[in-house]
Amino acid sequence: MPMDLIGIAEESTVRIEPDRPMSSEDFFDFCQANSNSSWRIERMADGEIVIMPPAGDESSHHNFGLAGQFYNWTKRDGRGKAFDSSAGFELPNGATLSPDAAWISNTRWSTLTRKQQRAFAPICPDFVVELQSPSDSVPRLKRKMHEWIDNGAQLGWLILPDSKAVYVYRPGQEPEYLTNITRLVGEGPVDGFVLDLTEIWSAP
């Protein structure tokens, strides 16, 4: 299902309701057909396709720093696989979402076929991070975090650079709100990971 995204205003969020729900293969092909654009594409549980504007250079810089810290820790730790914002995961409720960073244990990742691993894998990460960009609304990101947890994530961090605050999500608990902190300490699936927030809190 190719689509020309040229001409869409950069601040716009486009919502598409297909005549029929896309299969997993159709949605992956749709994203691949538009992979040269910087738009972020997700599929909601009801089949609606949401095309979101680019995050912007400052958010890209923050994401790069986050991914670098997380990748280095994951390599040292050795218990799982780390993913950046280009990954997509098909959740049990039918949604296909992309976090800014994610982690899946080697044990769970090994249950997938090679074909599944090379597309949008039908698995919910154990750990996810969402990093707010200027085009992201906090209410939408909070709903997304609850969706991650409801579909099996064991830990989630919602990082808000402008307000220098973090929401920590855990199954069966209310989100924990943290402010005036310079680092986040991992627990559960990512016990041992420590994220330095100082660069995220500062402008590039």
Accessible surface in RSA format (square Angstrom, percent):
REM  Atomic radii and reference values for relative SASA: ProtOr
REM  Chains: A
REM  Algorithm: Lee & Richards
REM  Probe-radius: 1.40
REM  Slices: 20
REM RES _ NUM      All-atoms   Total-Side   Main-Chain    Non-polar    All polar
REM                ABS   REL    ABS   REL    ABS   REL    ABS   REL    ABS   REL
RES MET A   1   104.25  54.0  69.13  45.8  35.12  83.6  69.04  58.7  35.21  46.6
RES PRO A   2   116.18  84.7  96.62  88.1  19.56  71.1  96.89  80.0  19.29 119.9
RES MET A   3    59.86  31.0  44.96  29.8  14.90  35.5  49.15  41.8  10.70  14.2
RES ASP A   4   107.11  75.0  80.63  80.2  26.48  62.6  44.18 104.0  62.93  62.8
RES LEU A   5    10.28   5.7   4.75   3.4   5.53  13.9   5.10   3.6   5.17  13.9
RES ILE A   6   157.54  89.6 133.28  99.3  24.26  58.5 139.72 100.6  17.81  48.3
RES GLY A   7    77.84  96.0   0.00   N/A  77.84  96.0  39.69 108.9  38.15  85.4
RES ILE A   8    42.57  24.2  26.71  19.9  15.86  38.2  31.71  22.8  10.86  29.5
RES ALA A   9    47.64  43.8  32.52  50.2  15.12  34.4  43.28  60.9   4.37  11.6
RES GLU A  10   133.60  76.7 127.16  96.2   6.44  15.3  41.19  79.7  92.41  75.5
RES GLU A  11   142.97  82.1 117.86  89.2  25.12  59.8  69.48 134.4  73.49  60.0
RES SER A  12    36.41  30.8  29.60  39.5   6.81  15.7  18.33  39.0  18.08  25.3
RES THR A  13    64.76  46.1  35.89  36.4  28.87  68.8  19.80  26.6  44.95  68.0
RES VAL A  14    34.22  22.5  31.01  28.1   3.21   7.7  34.22  29.7   0.00   0.0
RES ARG A  15   129.86  54.5 100.87  51.4  28.99  69.0  41.20  56.3  88.66  53.7
RES ILE A  16    31.15  17.7  28.08  20.9   3.07   7.4  31.15  22.4   0.00   0.0
RES GLU A  17   140.16  80.5 115.45  87.3  24.71  58.8  37.35  72.2 102.80  83.9
RES PRO A  18    31.32  22.8   9.63   8.8  21.70  78.9  15.17  12.5  16.15 100.4
RES ASP A  19   160.19 112.2 116.61 116.1  43.58 103.1  41.09  96.7 119.11 118.8
RES ARG A  20   156.94  65.9 154.28  78.6   2.67   6.4  68.99  94.3  87.96  53.3
RES PRO A  21   103.16  75.2  91.89  83.8  11.27  41.0  93.95  77.6   9.22  57.3
RES MET A  22    14.32   7.4   6.69   4.4   7.63  18.2   6.94   5.9   7.38   9.8
RES SER A  23    49.49  41.8  37.82  50.5  11.67  26.9  44.76  95.3   4.73   6.6
RES SER A  24    44.73  37.8  35.45  47.3   9.28  21.4  24.39  51.9  20.34  28.5
RES GLU A  25   105.31  60.5 100.61  76.1   4.71  11.2  56.19 108.7  49.13  40.1
RES ASP A  26    45.92  32.2  44.15  43.9   1.77   4.2   8.81  20.7  37.11  37.0
RES PHE A  27     1.87   0.9   1.87   1.2   0.00   0.0   1.87   1.1   0.00   0.0
RES PHE A  28    46.69  23.4  46.69  28.9   0.00   0.0  46.69  28.3   0.00   0.0
RES ASP A  29    81.53  57.1  76.49  76.1   5.04  11.9  21.83  51.4  59.70  59.5
RES PHE A  30     0.11   0.1   0.11   0.1   0.00   0.0   0.11   0.1   0.00   0.0
RES CYS A  31    15.26  11.5  11.75  13.1   3.51   8.2   9.78  24.8   5.48   5.9
RES GLN A  32    93.36  52.2  82.24  60.1  11.12  26.5  22.50  47.9  70.86  53.7
RES ALA A  33    61.91  56.9  19.46  30.0  42.45  96.6  33.24  46.8  28.67  75.9
RES ASN A  34    13.99   9.6   6.82   6.6   7.16  17.3   4.44  10.7   9.54   9.2
RES SER A  35    72.11  60.9  41.19  55.0  30.92  71.2  32.01  68.2  40.11  56.2
RES ASN A  36   157.68 108.7 120.63 116.6  37.05  89.2  37.69  90.7 119.98 116.0
RES SER A  37    41.01  34.7  17.28  23.1  23.73  54.7  26.66  56.8  14.36  20.1
RES SER A  38    76.69  64.8  54.38  72.6  22.31  51.4  48.44 103.2  28.25  39.6
RES TRP A  39    36.48  14.6  19.96   9.7  16.52  38.8   3.97   2.1  32.51  52.7
RES ARG A  40    69.33  29.1  64.62  32.9   4.71  11.2  53.33  72.9  15.99   9.7
RES ILE A  41    22.64  12.9   7.62   5.7  15.02  36.2   7.62   5.5  15.02  40.8
RES GLU A  42     3.30   1.9   3.24   2.5   0.06   0.1   1.07   2.1   2.23   1.8
RES ARG A  43    15.56   6.5  15.56   7.9   0.00   0.0   3.95   5.4  11.61   7.0
RES MET A  44    44.17  22.9  43.72  28.9   0.45   1.1  16.98  14.4  27.19  36.0
RES ALA A  45    52.59  48.4  28.50  44.0  24.09  54.8  28.66  40.4  23.93  63.4
RES ASP A  46   120.24  84.2  79.61  79.2  40.63  96.1  52.17 122.8  68.07  67.9
RES GLY A  47    10.60  13.1   0.00   N/A  10.60  13.1  10.23  28.1   0.37   0.8
RES GLU A  48    27.95  16.0  25.65  19.4   2.30   5.5   5.05   9.8  22.90  18.7
RES ILE A  49     0.00   0.0   0.00   0.0   0.00   0.0   0.00   0.0   0.00   0.0
RES VAL A  50     4.51   3.0   4.51   4.1   0.00   0.0   4.51   3.9   0.00   0.0
RES ILE A  51     0.00   0.0   0.00   0.0   0.00   0.0   0.00   0.0   0.00   0.0
RES MET A  52     7.90   4.1   7.90   5.2   0.00   0.0   7.47   6.4   0.42   0.6
RES PRO A  53     3.43   2.5   3.43   3.1   0.00   0.0   3.43   2.8   0.00   0.0
RES PRO A  54    41.21  30.0  31.17  28.4  10.03  36.5  31.73  26.2   9.48  58.9
RES ALA A  55    23.29  21.4  15.39  23.7   7.90  18.0  15.39  21.7   7.90  20.9
RES GLY A  56    39.33  48.5   0.00   N/A  39.33  48.5  34.90  95.8   4.43   9.9
RES ASP A  57   131.22  91.9 119.84 119.3  11.38  26.9  38.75  91.2  92.46  92.2
RES GLU A  58    69.40  39.8  64.08  48.5   5.32  12.7  21.09  40.8  48.32  39.4
RES SER A  59     4.85   4.1   4.55   6.1   0.30   0.7   0.87   1.8   3.99   5.6
RES SER A  60    63.66  53.8  58.47  78.0   5.19  12.0  23.79  50.7  39.86  55.8
RES HIS A  61    81.96  44.8  73.47  51.1   8.49  21.7  52.31  53.9  29.66  34.5
RES HIS A  62     9.34   5.1   7.07   4.9   2.26   5.8   7.03   7.2   2.31   2.7
RES ASN A  63    26.56  18.3  24.60  23.8   1.96   4.7  14.00  33.7  12.55  12.1
RES PHE A  64   166.20  83.1 160.71  99.5   5.49  14.3 164.64  99.8   1.56   4.5
RES GLY A  65    24.85  30.6   0.00   N/A  24.85  30.6  23.14  63.5   1.71   3.8
RES LEU A  66     1.30   0.7   1.19   0.9   0.11   0.3   1.19   0.8   0.11   0.3
RES ALA A  67    30.97  28.5  26.78  41.3   4.19   9.5  29.52  41.6   1.45   3.8
RES GLY A  68    31.16  38.4   0.00   N/A  31.16  38.4  30.93  84.9   0.22   0.5
RES GLN A  69    55.22  30.9  45.79  33.5   9.43  22.5  33.99  72.4  21.23  16.1
RES PHE A  70     3.80   1.9   3.80   2.4   0.00   0.0   3.80   2.3   0.00   0.0
RES TYR A  71   124.39  58.1 123.96  70.5   0.43   1.1  92.89  69.8  31.50  38.8
RES ASN A  72    80.64  55.6  77.77  75.2   2.86   6.9  12.98  31.2  67.66  65.4
RES TRP A  73    17.86   7.2  17.86   8.6   0.00   0.0  10.01   5.3   7.85  12.7
RES THR A  74     8.74   6.2   7.55   7.7   1.19   2.8   7.55  10.1   1.19   1.8
RES LYS A  75   138.32  67.5 113.81  69.8  24.51  58.3  62.09  55.9  76.23  81.2
RES ARG A  76   178.79  75.1 142.03  72.4  36.75  87.5  80.59 110.1  98.20  59.5
RES ASP A  77    47.96  33.6  18.52  18.4  29.44  69.6  10.29  24.2  37.67  37.6
RES GLY A  78    47.57  58.7   0.00   N/A  47.57  58.7  28.60  78.5  18.97  42.5
RES ARG A  79   101.85  42.8  92.42  47.1   9.43  22.5  66.78  91.3  35.07  21.3
RES GLY A  80     7.32   9.0   0.00   N/A   7.32   9.0   0.00   0.0   7.32  16.4
RES LYS A  81    90.18  44.0  89.00  54.6   1.18   2.8  63.00  56.7  27.18  28.9
RES ALA A  82    33.79  31.1   7.89  12.2  25.90  58.9   8.14  11.5  25.65  67.9
RES PHE A  83    40.52  20.3  30.38  18.8  10.14  26.4  37.96  23.0   2.55   7.3
RES ASP A  84    70.08  49.1  65.29  65.0   4.79  11.3  18.24  42.9  51.84  51.7
RES SER A  85    56.13  47.4  44.19  59.0  11.94  27.5  14.12  30.1  42.02  58.9
RES SER A  86    96.70  81.7  64.87  86.6  31.83  73.3  54.07 115.1  42.64  59.7
RES ALA A  87    20.70  19.0  11.86  18.3   8.84  20.1  20.70  29.1   0.00   0.0
RES GLY A  88     4.17   5.1   0.00   N/A   4.17   5.1   0.56   1.5   3.60   8.1
RES PHE A  89     3.13   1.6   3.13   1.9   0.00   0.0   3.13   1.9   0.00   0.0
RES GLU A  90    41.79  24.0  39.23  29.7   2.56   6.1   1.41   2.7  40.38  33.0
RES LEU A  91     4.94   2.8   0.00   0.0   4.94  12.4   0.37   0.3   4.57  12.3
RES PRO A  92   108.06  78.8  64.30  58.6  43.76 159.1  77.30  63.8  30.76 191.2
RES ASN A  93    62.56  43.1  36.52  35.3  26.04  62.7  36.99  89.0  25.57  24.7
RES GLY A  94    30.81  38.0   0.00   N/A  30.81  38.0  26.15  71.7   4.67  10.4
RES ALA A  95     0.00   0.0   0.00   0.0   0.00   0.0   0.00   0.0   0.00   0.0
RES THR A  96     3.88   2.8   3.20   3.2   0.68   1.6   2.32   3.1   1.55   2.3
RES LEU A  97     1.91   1.1   1.91   1.4   0.00   0.0   1.91   1.3   0.00   0.0
RES SER A  98    30.27  25.6  24.03  32.1   6.24  14.4  12.52  26.7  17.75  24.9
RES PRO A  99     0.98   0.7   0.00   0.0   0.98   3.5   0.54   0.4   0.44   2.7
RES ASP A 100    24.21  17.0  19.97  19.9   4.24  10.0   0.34   0.8  23.87  23.8
RES ALA A 101     0.92   0.8   0.92   1.4   0.00   0.0   0.92   1.3   0.00   0.0
RES ALA A 102     0.00   0.0   0.00   0.0   0.00   0.0   0.00   0.0   0.00   0.0
RES TRP A 103     6.88   2.8   6.88   3.3   0.00   0.0   6.77   3.6   0.11   0.2
RES ILE A 104     0.00   0.0   0.00   0.0   0.00   0.0   0.00   0.0   0.00   0.0
RES SER A 105    23.38  19.8  23.38  31.2   0.00   0.0  20.91  44.5   2.47   3.5
RES ASN A 106    51.87  35.8  48.71  47.1   3.15   7.6  27.89  67.1  23.98  23.2
RES THR A 107   104.97  74.7  98.40  99.8   6.57  15.6  67.71  90.9  37.26  56.3
RES ARG A 108    82.71  34.7  81.37  41.5   1.34   3.2  40.34  55.1  42.37  25.7
RES TRP A 109    33.68  13.5  33.68  16.3   0.00   0.0  23.35  12.4  10.34  16.8
RES SER A 110    82.80  70.0  53.35  71.2  29.45  67.8  43.15  91.9  39.65  55.5
RES THR A 111   104.94  74.6  69.43  70.4  35.51  84.6  66.55  89.4  38.39  58.0
RES LEU A 112    21.76  12.1  11.05   7.9  10.72  26.9  11.40   8.0  10.36  27.9
RES THR A 113    78.99  56.2  71.15  72.1   7.84  18.7  76.18 102.3   2.81   4.2
RES ARG A 114   164.66  69.1 155.32  79.2   9.35  22.3  64.61  88.3 100.05  60.6
RES LYS A 115   158.00  77.1 148.75  91.3   9.25  22.0 102.42  92.2  55.58  59.2
RES GLN A 116    64.89  36.3  60.69  44.4   4.20  10.0  20.91  44.5  43.99  33.4
RES GLN A 117    43.68  24.4  26.34  19.3  17.34  41.3   3.02   6.4  40.66  30.8
RES ARG A 118   170.06  71.4 142.43  72.6  27.63  65.8  38.08  52.0 131.98  80.0
RES ALA A 119    42.48  39.1  27.79  42.9  14.69  33.4  27.79  39.1  14.69  38.9
RES PHE A 120    37.81  18.9  30.09  18.6   7.71  20.1  30.09  18.2   7.71  22.1
RES ALA A 121     2.48   2.3   2.03   3.1   0.45   1.0   2.03   2.9   0.45   1.2
RES PRO A 122    59.03  43.0  38.80  35.4  20.22  73.5  39.54  32.6  19.49 121.1
RES ILE A 123    15.44   8.8   9.78   7.3   5.67  13.7  15.44  11.1   0.00   0.0
RES CYS A 124     4.90   3.7   2.62   2.9   2.28   5.4   2.62   6.6   2.28   2.5
RES PRO A 125     0.00   0.0   0.00   0.0   0.00   0.0   0.00   0.0   0.00   0.0
RES ASP A 126    14.92  10.4  14.88  14.8   0.04   0.1   0.83   1.9  14.09  14.1
RES PHE A 127     0.13   0.1   0.13   0.1   0.00   0.0   0.13   0.1   0.00   0.0
RES VAL A 128     0.00   0.0   0.00   0.0   0.00   0.0   0.00   0.0   0.00   0.0
RES VAL A 129     0.83   0.5   0.83   0.7   0.00   0.0   0.83   0.7   0.00   0.0
RES GLU A 130     4.81   2.8   4.81   3.6   0.00   0.0   0.00   0.0   4.81   3.9
RES LEU A 131     5.11   2.8   1.08   0.8   4.02  10.1   1.08   0.8   4.02  10.8
RES GLN A 132    35.06  19.6  30.10  22.0   4.96  11.8   3.49   7.4  31.57  23.9
RES SER A 133     3.92   3.3   1.89   2.5   2.04   4.7   3.45   7.3   0.48   0.7
RES PRO A 134   107.13  78.1  69.69  63.5  37.44 136.1  78.46  64.8  28.67 178.2
RES SER A 135    50.05  42.3  14.88  19.9  35.17  81.0  26.48  56.4  23.57  33.0
RES ASP A 136    11.25   7.9   4.64   4.6   6.61  15.6   1.01   2.4  10.24  10.2
RES SER A 137    55.90  47.2  45.66  60.9  10.24  23.6  45.72  97.4  10.18  14.3
RES VAL A 138    41.54  27.3  39.46  35.7   2.08   5.0  39.46  34.3   2.08   5.6
RES PRO A 139    81.33  59.3  76.47  69.7   4.85  17.6  80.55  66.5   0.77   4.8
RES ARG A 140    44.64  18.7  44.05  22.5   0.59   1.4  29.86  40.8  14.78   9.0
RES LEU A 141     2.58   1.4   2.58   1.8   0.00   0.0   2.58   1.8   0.00   0.0
RES LYS A 142    67.84  33.1  67.84  41.6   0.00   0.0  28.65  25.8  39.19  41.7
RES ARG A 143   147.78  62.0 139.76  71.2   8.02  19.1  75.44 103.1  72.34  43.8
RES LYS A 144    15.91   7.8  13.12   8.0   2.79   6.7   8.15   7.3   7.76   8.3
RES MET A 145     0.00   0.0   0.00   0.0   0.00   0.0   0.00   0.0   0.00   0.0
RES HIS A 146    84.25  46.0  84.21  58.5   0.03   0.1  50.82  52.4  33.42  38.9
RES GLU A 147    38.29  22.0  34.74  26.3   3.55   8.4  15.65  30.3  22.64  18.5
RES TRP A 148     0.00   0.0   0.00   0.0   0.00   0.0   0.00   0.0   0.00   0.0
RES ILE A 149    21.69  12.3  13.93  10.4   7.76  18.7  13.93  10.0   7.76  21.1
RES ASP A 150   117.62  82.4  79.46  79.1  38.16  90.2  27.82  65.5  89.80  89.6
RES ASN A 151    19.47  13.4   8.27   8.0  11.19  27.0   5.16  12.4  14.31  13.8
RES GLY A 152    38.31  47.2   0.00   N/A  38.31  47.2  28.58  78.4   9.73  21.8
RES ALA A 153     0.14   0.1   0.00   0.0   0.14   0.3   0.00   0.0   0.14   0.4
RES GLN A 154    91.19  51.0  83.06  60.7   8.13  19.4  24.04  51.2  67.14  50.9
RES LEU A 155     1.14   0.6   1.14   0.8   0.00   0.0   1.14   0.8   0.00   0.0
RES GLY A 156     0.00   0.0   0.00   N/A   0.00   0.0   0.00   0.0   0.00   0.0
RES TRP A 157     2.49   1.0   2.49   1.2   0.00   0.0   0.00   0.0   2.49   4.0
RES LEU A 158     0.00   0.0   0.00   0.0   0.00   0.0   0.00   0.0   0.00   0.0
RES ILE A 159     0.00   0.0   0.00   0.0   0.00   0.0   0.00   0.0   0.00   0.0
RES LEU A 160    10.91   6.1  10.91   7.8   0.00   0.0  10.91   7.7   0.00   0.0
RES PRO A 161    14.47  10.5  10.34   9.4   4.13  15.0  10.50   8.7   3.97  24.7
RES ASP A 162   128.93  90.3  95.68  95.2  33.25  78.6  37.83  89.0  91.10  90.9
RES SER A 163    65.40  55.3  42.39  56.6  23.01  53.0  48.78 103.9  16.61  23.3
RES LYS A 164   103.24  50.4 103.18  63.3   0.06   0.1  49.32  44.4  53.92  57.4
RES ALA A 165     0.07   0.1   0.07   0.1   0.00   0.0   0.07   0.1   0.00   0.0
RES VAL A 166     0.00   0.0   0.00   0.0   0.00   0.0   0.00   0.0   0.00   0.0
RES TYR A 167    40.07  18.7  40.07  22.8   0.00   0.0  15.35  11.5  24.72  30.5
RES VAL A 168     4.18   2.8   4.02   3.6   0.16   0.4   4.02   3.5   0.16   0.4
RES TYR A 169     5.66   2.6   5.28   3.0   0.38   1.0   4.27   3.2   1.39   1.7
RES ARG A 170    47.40  19.9  44.07  22.5   3.33   7.9  14.68  20.1  32.71  19.8
RES PRO A 171    57.75  42.1  44.43  40.5  13.32  48.4  45.18  37.3  12.57  78.1
RES GLY A 172    89.66 110.6   0.00   N/A  89.66 110.6  45.92 126.0  43.74  98.0
RES GLN A 173   109.95  61.5  85.94  62.8  24.01  57.2  32.88  70.0  77.07  58.5
RES GLU A 174   150.26  86.3 136.50 103.3  13.76  32.8  62.94 121.7  87.31  71.3
RES PRO A 175    37.40  27.3  18.99  17.3  18.41  66.9  19.08  15.8  18.32 113.9
RES GLU A 176    71.60  41.1  65.37  49.5   6.23  14.8  31.46  60.8  40.14  32.8
RES TYR A 177   117.63  54.9  94.62  53.8  23.02  59.9  68.05  51.1  49.59  61.1
RES LEU A 178    45.09  25.1  42.62  30.5   2.47   6.2  45.09  31.7   0.00   0.0
RES THR A 179    60.85  43.3  48.04  48.7  12.80  30.5  36.09  48.5  24.76  37.4
RES ASN A 180   142.31  98.1 103.69 100.2  38.62  93.0  38.57  92.8 103.74 100.3
RES ILE A 181    40.56  23.1  34.33  25.6   6.23  15.0  38.67  27.8   1.89   5.1
RES THR A 182    83.46  59.4  78.82  79.9   4.64  11.1  50.81  68.2  32.65  49.4
RES ARG A 183   141.89  59.6 133.28  67.9   8.61  20.5  34.99  47.8 106.90  64.8
RES LEU A 184     7.03   3.9   5.88   4.2   1.15   2.9   7.03   4.9   0.00   0.0
RES VAL A 185    82.99  54.6  68.44  62.0  14.55  35.1  68.44  59.5  14.55  39.5
RES GLY A 186     3.46   4.3   0.00   N/A   3.46   4.3   0.00   0.0   3.46   7.7
RES GLU A 187    63.73  36.6  62.72  47.5   1.00   2.4  27.84  53.9  35.88  29.3
RES GLY A 188    54.44  67.1   0.00   N/A  54.44  67.1  37.28 102.3  17.16  38.4
RES PRO A 189    25.92  18.9  14.05  12.8  11.87  43.1  25.16  20.8   0.76   4.7
RES VAL A 190     0.00   0.0   0.00   0.0   0.00   0.0   0.00   0.0   0.00   0.0
RES ASP A 191    91.42  64.0  85.09  84.7   6.32  14.9  13.25  31.2  78.16  78.0
RES GLY A 192    49.99  61.7   0.00   N/A  49.99  61.7  33.06  90.7  16.93  37.9
RES PHE A 193     2.74   1.4   2.74   1.7   0.00   0.0   2.74   1.7   0.00   0.0
RES VAL A 194    62.66  41.2  45.77  41.4  16.89  40.7  45.77  39.8  16.89  45.8
RES LEU A 195     0.00   0.0   0.00   0.0   0.00   0.0   0.00   0.0   0.00   0.0
RES ASP A 196    67.02  46.9  66.34  66.0   0.67   1.6  25.95  61.1  41.06  41.0
RES LEU A 197     0.00   0.0   0.00   0.0   0.00   0.0   0.00   0.0   0.00   0.0
RES THR A 198    66.89  47.6  59.87  60.7   7.02  16.7  52.55  70.6  14.34  21.7
RES GLU A 199   108.28  62.2 106.58  80.6   1.69   4.0  40.93  79.2  67.35  55.0
RES ILE A 200     4.62   2.6   3.23   2.4   1.40   3.4   3.35   2.4   1.27   3.5
RES TRP A 201    32.14  12.9  18.01   8.7  14.13  33.2  16.91   9.0  15.23  24.7
RES SER A 202    58.83  49.7  51.29  68.5   7.53  17.4  44.47  94.7  14.35  20.1
RES ALA A 203    79.24  72.9  50.50  77.9  28.74  65.4  52.62  74.1  26.62  70.5
RES PRO A 204    99.23  72.3  34.89  31.8  64.35 233.9  67.75  55.9  31.48 195.6
END  Absolute sums over single chains surface
CHAIN  1 A    10502.2       8131.6       2370.6       5569.7       4932.5
END  Absolute sums over all chains
TOTAL         10502.2       8131.6       2370.6       5569.7       4932.5
